[in-house]
Amino acid sequence: LLQAPPDFRGQLHAFNNWLLQQFIHWPEHRSRLILDLDSTVVTVFGKQEGTAVGYNPRYRGKRSYDPLLCLEAHSTFLWDTELRPGNAGTWNSSPELLASSFLNLPADIRELRVRADAGFGFDPVLTMLELRCAQYAVVARMTAGLKRKLGALRYERLNVRWEIGECEYRSQGWPQARRCIVARRRLEESEPQPTLFTLERYAYRAWISNLPLTPAGVWHYYDGRAGMEPRIRELREDFALRKIPTRAFAANALYLEVVRLAYNLVTAFQQTCVPDAWHDLTLSKLRHKLFWLPKYPKTRRSWKSCCIRCIGRNRLPNEPMRARIHRLLQKSTNRCSVFQAFLQIFSKFTPDSGCTERYARRGRTGFRAHQAWRGLICVPSDV
């Protein structure tokens, strides 16, 4: 990472975009994309370049990064990323990230929708979405002007607990008014103070949206953004996003692109090459189901004949499925030689009764991979 050329991150970013262009229409053609925006705190325990003290719910007062993430909801691909200092506001760099994401959209996508929390509810972000003709639902910031409107709205009963209404709202600095959806529920006397905004024993939720849906439809559509949280957790834990490897900001930004590459390749593998029941598995569960690896040997000599065994009877995919796996890895190998190892492994799979077992001779450099891939195939870095 530290020895990479200055333009390598841009090249890897372009390669990641090219992969998304190939993968987004697998296994079926898509005409609509839903982009979810969020950020996550990555704490560091040192003085890495570009870190700063900011919002950190777990390690208060510690320096951190605050990477910005954009995921596609249906395919769960990591569409784009941006590494930022820990004290960056949520919407800082959001217009740049959106511009980069829009450039990567396939030409045959006819409808684009975006969901984001209140940290993105600022005019530069909303204006960029409207210029791109994107449909969005963004949590409204509870400003003083919006709070004054809440009590005068006409609400309709949505269910036993919630009421919902809408209005036109123009915040300070906005060029025009925008549609605002407001939902509220009455708090019980014994109920503890909720995390939502409260006013006169009512808890409120509000969204700014230009979606052609009913107020209830906007609410239910936005609630689908909750699926982003498990993916962020998987990126942090299984793909080592929270383990910053160097002190240099440029190298750490490159590391974020490598994590994006690893995550998207594994996601494409799940979407196209494994049974439907495995599509929502995390990387650790997928590795457990696909591969059984021996414990790390004590000597380097033991690695010369390392067994990679597919466990369980009939666990290995059938011939058409193996062909799809091979084609997927071949496409990646043509652009990046690091995946030669995966291609060599899968090309040795042959059907037989019960378990399939093949041995691969490990060279000094043939199977060296990035730390982000260790969750799928564990390889010590010194081999």
N, C-alpha and C positions, 0 to 999 in steps of 0.2 A: 504493500500500500504506500509506504513512504517513498519507494523508488519508482513509482509509476510516473509516466510522462505527464506534463500538465494538461494535455488534451485528452488523456485516457478516460477521465470521467465523462466528458462529453460524448466520446465514442461509445462507452458502455451505456450511457443514457439513450443514445440513438438505437443501439442494439436492443435494449429493453423495449423501446417503442416498436421496433420492427417485430419482436416476438408477440407483442400484444395484437398487432395487426393480423398476425397469423392465427392466434389462439382465440380471438374474441368470437369468431363465428363457428367454433367447435363446441359441441357436436352438431349444432344447428345454426342456421343463419339468424342474425339479430338485426332488428331495426330500431331498437330503443336501448339507451344506456341510462343508468341511474348512478350518479357519482355521489358518494358520501365523503364529507370533509370532517377531519378531526385532527387533534394534535395529542401527543403523549410526552410525558416528562421522562427523560433519561438522565438519571443522576450519575455524576462522576465523583470519584474520590481522589481528586488531584487538581491540578491547575492546567487542564487541557485548553488549548487555544480555542477561543470563541465561546467558552462557557460563561455563564453568569448566574447570579443568585436571583431566582424568580419564584413563581408559584411552584411549590413542591409539597404535596399533602403528606408524604411519608417522611422525607428527610428535610425538615424545615431548616433553612439557612444554608443548605448545601448547594454547590454549583451544579449546573445541569445544562443539557441541551433540551430543545423543545421542537423535535422534528414534526413537520406538517405532513399528513398522510391523506391521500385520495384513493379510495377503493371503489371499484365497480360492484354494485350490490348483487346483481344476478350471478355473475361469474366469480365474484370475490377476488378478482385480480387487483393487485396493487398498481393502480393506474399511474401514479406519480408521487414523488416525495421531494421534500426540501428540508435540509438541515438548518436549524436556526439556534441562536443563543437562548439560554433559559429564561431571560427576561423579555423575550419578544412577545408582543401582544398576539392574541389568537389570530387576528385577521392580518397581521404583518406578513408580507410575502404571499398572501392569499391571491391577489390579482395576478402575480407572476406565475404562481402554481396553476391557476385556472387557465391562463393563456397557454402555458405549456401543455396542459391536458387537452385543451381544445385543438391544438395543432396535431395532436396524436389521434384524433377521432377519425375512424374510417369514413370514407366519402359516402357510403351507402347508409349511414345512420341518419334516420329521418327525425328522430325525437330524442332530446336530451333533457334529463331531469337531474336536479341537484338538491341534496339535503344537507343541512348544517345546523350547528347549535348557535346559541346567542353570541358566541365570540365572533361569528362571521356576519352578524347583522348590522354591518356598516355600509354606507352608501357606495364606496368604491367597489365592494364585492357585488352588491345588488345591481349596480349599474353595468358592470361587466357581464353579468348573467343576462340582463335584459338586452344588451347589445348583441349577444350571441343567440338571442331568441330561445334561451333555455328556460324551462319551467322549473320553479324552485319552491321550496318550503324551508324557511329559516326561522329559528326561534327568535321571537322579538325581544329586544332589550327593554326591560321595564324602566323606561325613562319617566320623568315627572309628567310629561305631556300625555303619555299613554295611560298612566295611572289615573289621571283626571277623567279619561274617557270610560274607564271600566264600569263605574257605577251607573252611568247613564245609558248603557247599551240595553237593547231588548234581547233577552235570552230565551231560547227554546229548549224544552226538556229533551235531552238526548237519551238518557237511561235513568235508572233509579238514583244515581248519585250525581251525575254531571249535567250541566246546562251549557249551551253553546250559542254564540252569536258572532257577528262580523261587523266591521266598520271600515271606513277609509281613514287612514292615519298618515300624517306627514310629520316626520321627526325634524328636529332642527338641522338644517344643512341639506335636507333632501330636496331635489329639484321638483318633485311632484309627490302627491299622495299615493300610497300603496295600500293594497287590501290587507287587512289584519283580521285573523281568526282568533277568537278568545273563547276559552272554556273555563268554567268555574264549578266548584263543588262546595257545599256547606260543610264546615268543620264541626264535628261533635264536641260537646263540652269536655269530655274526658280524653279527647284525642290530643296527642303531643304536637308541638309546633312542627309543621312540615317544612321541607326544603323549598317548596314552591312559594311564590310571592303570595302574601295574604293581605286581605283588606276587609274589615268588618266581618270577621269570622268566615270569610270565603278564601279558598285557595284558587289561584289563577294559573292558567297556561295560555300562551299566546304565540302565534306564528305570523310572519310576513310571507305572503304567497301570491303567485300569479297563476296558480294551477286552475284549470277549468273544472274544478270539483266542488261539491258541496262542502260546507264547513266540516261536517263529520268525515267526509272523504279525505280532506286535507289532514285531519288529525290521524286517521288510521294509516294514511300513506306515510306520514312522518314517523310513526311508531316503528315502521320497518327498518329504520336506521339503527335500531338496537342490535341488529345482527353484526354491526361493525365492531362492537366491543370484544367478542370472542376472537375475532381475527387480529385485533391489536394485541390481545393477550398472547396469542400464538406467535406473532412476530417477536414479541419481547422475550418469551420464554424458549420457544423451540427453535427460532431462527437467530437467537443471540443478538437481538436489536439493542438490548440494554447493556451489552458488554462492549463498551467503547475500546477499541484496540490500541489507539495511538494518541499522541499529544497534539498532532497537527490537525487543524480544521479541515484542510483539503483532503487529507487521507481518510478522515472520519466520514466526510461526505461521500467519498468513493466507496467506503465500506457500506454505507447506506444503500448505494446503488447495487452492490453485490448482494446484499440481503434481499433487495427487491427482485433481482434476477432469480435467486434461489427460490423465493416464495412463489413467483409466477410460474416457474417450471414445475414445481411440485403441484401447484394448483391445476395447471394444464394436464399433468399426469393423472390427477384424480378425476378431472372432468371427462377425460377421453379414454383412459386405459384401465380403469378398475370398475368393479360393479357399482351400481347406483347406491347401494347401502353404505359404501365407503366414501361417498363424496364429501360428507361433513366431518370426516375424521381429522383430528389434528395430526401434525407431523409425527409426534411420538407414537400415537396409536397406529398410524400408517406404517411406520417402520417396524413396529411390533408384529403387525399382521403379515408384512411382506418378507422381512429378513430376520434371520437368526444369526448373530455374530458371536464368535468366541470371545472370552474375556481377553483383555489386553495381555499379550505375552510379556514375559519378563526380559527376554532377550530379543535383539533384532533378528537373529537367525530364525526364530520361530515364525516371523512374518513371511518367510520365503515360500511357505505353502500354507496360506490362510484359507480356511473354508468359508464360503458364503453360501449358506444353505437356506432354501425356501422351506419353511416348516409346514407341517400339516399335509394331510392327504388332499390332493386336488386343489391345493392353494394356488398353484401356478396358473396364470391365464391360459386359455386355449390358443390354438395357432393363429386365428385372425387377430385376437387381442395382442399376442406377442408381436405380430407384424405392425400393429399400430404403435406399440411401444417403441419398436425399432425405428419406425419412420419419425416419430416425435424426437427421439434422441439424435437421429441423423440430421434433422433440420438444425438442432442446436449445435451439433458438432461441426457442421459446415461453417458456422460463424465463430465458434469459440472452442479451442482444443481442450479445455478443462473437462469437457463431457465425454472425452474418449473413454474414460474409465467406465462410465455408465453404459456406453455402447458395447464395450468389450464384455461386460458382465451379462447384459441381456442377450447378446448374440450367441452366448454359450448355452442358453436355456433350451432344452429339448424335452419333449413329453416322454414320460415313462410311468410305470406304476408306482403309486405312493409318492415319496419325497423325490425331489430332483436335487442333485448335488453336483456341483462343478467346482473345480479348483482353478484359481488364477494365480499365476506367478507375479509377484509384486516387484517392480523395479524401483529404483531410487526416486524417479520423478514421475513415473507413469500414473500413479494413483494419488498424487498430492492434490488436495482440494482445499477450498477455503473453509474456515471454521463454520460458516453458515450451513455447509453441507453435512456437517458431522452428525446432525440429527437423523439423516437418511442412511448414510454409510459411514461408520466411524473409522477414520483413518488418522493415526497419529501424525503430527506435523513434521516429525523428524524422519519419517520413512522416505 
